[in-house]
Amino acid sequence: MSPPKKEGNNWSEYQKLVLAELERHGSLISEIDEKIGNLRVEIAMLKVKSGVWGAAAGLVSVMVFLLYQLLSKSE
């Protein structure tokens, strides 16, 4: 899109077009920023969930080990 020559109404129309495109790009950037914010929240939630599942798996393995130790001493 090349700017028209600066003659009467052509320049004013081009100026309006440029401003409209800048506003459109601004709204697109705002949408992208919002989506990135949502992704950050989802990633944080996944990190918490993975930590909880890791702790649960560790606890289960420790409980199995302790139960084995307890049962082996009983014999």
C-alpha positions as CSV (number, residue, x, y, z in Angstrom):
1,M,0.0,0.0,0.0
2,S,1.8,3.1,-1.2
3,P,0.7,6.5,-0.1
4,P,-1.1,8.6,-2.7
5,K,0.3,11.9,-3.7
6,K,-0.4,14.7,-1.3
7,E,-3.3,16.2,-3.3
8,G,-6.5,17.4,-1.6
9,N,-8.8,14.6,-0.4
10,N,-6.4,11.8,-1.3
11,W,-4.1,12.6,1.5
12,S,-6.9,13.0,4.0
13,E,-8.4,9.6,2.9
14,Y,-5.0,8.0,3.2
15,Q,-4.5,9.5,6.7
16,K,-7.9,8.0,7.8
17,L,-6.9,4.6,6.3
18,V,-3.6,4.7,8.2
19,L,-5.3,5.6,11.5
20,A,-7.9,2.8,11.0
21,E,-5.2,0.3,10.4
22,L,-3.3,1.4,13.5
23,E,-6.4,1.0,15.6
24,R,-7.1,-2.4,14.1
25,H,-3.5,-3.5,14.8
26,G,-3.9,-2.2,18.4
27,S,-7.0,-4.3,19.0
28,L,-5.3,-7.3,17.5
29,I,-2.3,-6.8,19.9
30,S,-4.7,-6.5,22.8
31,E,-6.4,-9.8,21.9
32,I,-3.0,-11.5,21.6
33,D,-1.9,-10.1,24.9
34,E,-5.1,-11.4,26.5
35,K,-4.6,-14.9,25.1
36,I,-1.0,-14.9,26.3
37,G,-2.2,-14.0,29.8
38,N,-4.7,-16.9,29.7
39,L,-1.9,-19.3,28.6
40,R,0.3,-18.1,31.5
41,V,-2.6,-18.9,33.9
42,E,-3.1,-22.3,32.3
43,I,0.6,-23.1,32.5
44,A,0.7,-22.1,36.2
45,M,-2.2,-24.4,36.9
46,L,-0.5,-27.3,35.1
47,K,2.7,-26.7,37.2
48,V,0.7,-27.0,40.4
49,K,-1.1,-30.1,39.2
50,S,2.1,-31.8,38.2
51,G,3.6,-30.9,41.6
52,V,0.6,-32.4,43.4
53,W,0.7,-35.6,41.3
54,G,4.5,-35.9,41.8
55,A,4.1,-35.5,45.6
56,A,1.3,-38.1,45.6
57,A,3.4,-40.6,43.6
58,G,6.4,-40.0,46.0
59,L,4.1,-40.6,49.0
60,V,2.7,-43.8,47.6
61,S,6.2,-45.2,46.9
62,V,7.3,-44.3,50.5
63,M,4.2,-45.9,52.0
64,V,4.8,-49.1,50.0
65,F,8.4,-49.2,51.2
66,L,7.5,-48.6,54.8
67,L,4.8,-51.2,54.6
68,Y,7.3,-53.7,53.1
69,Q,9.8,-52.9,55.9
70,L,7.1,-53.3,58.6
71,L,5.9,-56.6,57.1
72,S,9.4,-58.0,56.7
73,K,10.3,-57.3,60.4
74,S,7.2,-59.1,61.6
75,E,8.3,-62.4,60.1
